[in-house]
Amino acid sequence: MKRSNTLIAAGLLFIGTTGLAAGQTVIVQPEQEVVIREYVVQHPPRDVVVPDGYEVVIGEDLPDTVTVTPLDAPGFEKQYEYVVINGQTVLVDPATRRVVHVMK
């Protein structure tokens, strides 16, 4: 019975973490943010055109007019794209253009 409960718990944990990975937000640790910030300073993205009234929201897709750049920072090679909007570095899922993390 104990093994069965352990397997059930492991399965639920797997399902829960799979949902997070495919979900709308990404957890970036402070030391990872340092790496990303240094990369963005060394590789500034192109200027972007943001529609009037647009607000960056995690889980929302970026407008098509916003140009993103692949994030090739150590540990993040082409896993995300990024753009800087109103002084905030925004990480984007390259497959969906969905905002997954905003660095303030």
N, C-alpha and C positions, 0 to 999 in steps of 0.2 A: 504494500500500500504506500509506503514512504517513497519508493522509487517512482510509482505512478504519479504521486503529487509533485515530485521533483521534475518529472518529464512535462507535466502540465504547466508548471511554473516556468520552465525553460521555454516551452512553446509560446506561452503568453508574452514572455519577455522578448522573444524573437519577433513576434507579430507586432508588439508595441514599438520596438526599435526600427523595424522595417517601415512602419507608418511614419515615424519621425524622419527617416532618411528620405522618404518619398514625399514628405509633407511640405509645409510652406516656409519653414524656418531652418536655419543652420546655426548650430552653436559654435562660435568661434572663441577660443580661449584667448585671454589677454596677450600671451606670448605670441600667438598666431596673428593677432591684430598688429603687433609690432612689426612682424615680418611683412604683412600686407602693406602697412603704412610706408615702410621703407621702400618697398617695391613701387608703390604708386608715386612716391616722390621722385624716384629714379626714372620712372616710365610714365610720365603724366599722360592721361588719356586725352583724346581730341576734345575740342570744345563741343558741347552738346546743345541742341535746341530742345528746350522743354516747353510743352504747351502751357499757356497761361492757366494758372490755377492748379497745375499738377502737383500732387503731393506724393512723396515716396511712401509706399505702404508695403510692408512685408506680406507676401502672398499674392500681391497684385502684379500683373504683367506690365512691363515698361511700354510706353507708347512706341510705335514703329519709328518715330522721328528721332528717338534717342539712340545714339551710336554707342555700342559697348566694345570693350577691348578685352581680349583673352588675358586672364590672370596667370602669369607664368612664374609667380613667386615660389620659392622653395617650399615643397610640401603641398602646393596647390596647382601644379602644372596642368593647365587647361581644364581644371575641374570646374572653375567658375569664370565668368566674365565680370568686368567691373566698369563703373562709370562714377564720376564725381558730380553730384548734383547739390547745389547750395552748400558746398563745403563738406558734404558727407560722402564717404566712399560707400558705394552701393554694390553688393555682390549679387550676381544674377545667374540663374540656372541657364546655361547656354542652349539647352534643348527647348525650353519653354519661354525664355525671356522673363521669367518670374523672379521678383525680388525675394532673395532668401536671407539676406543679412544687411543691416545698415550700421556703419561705423560712425559714431558721432564724435 
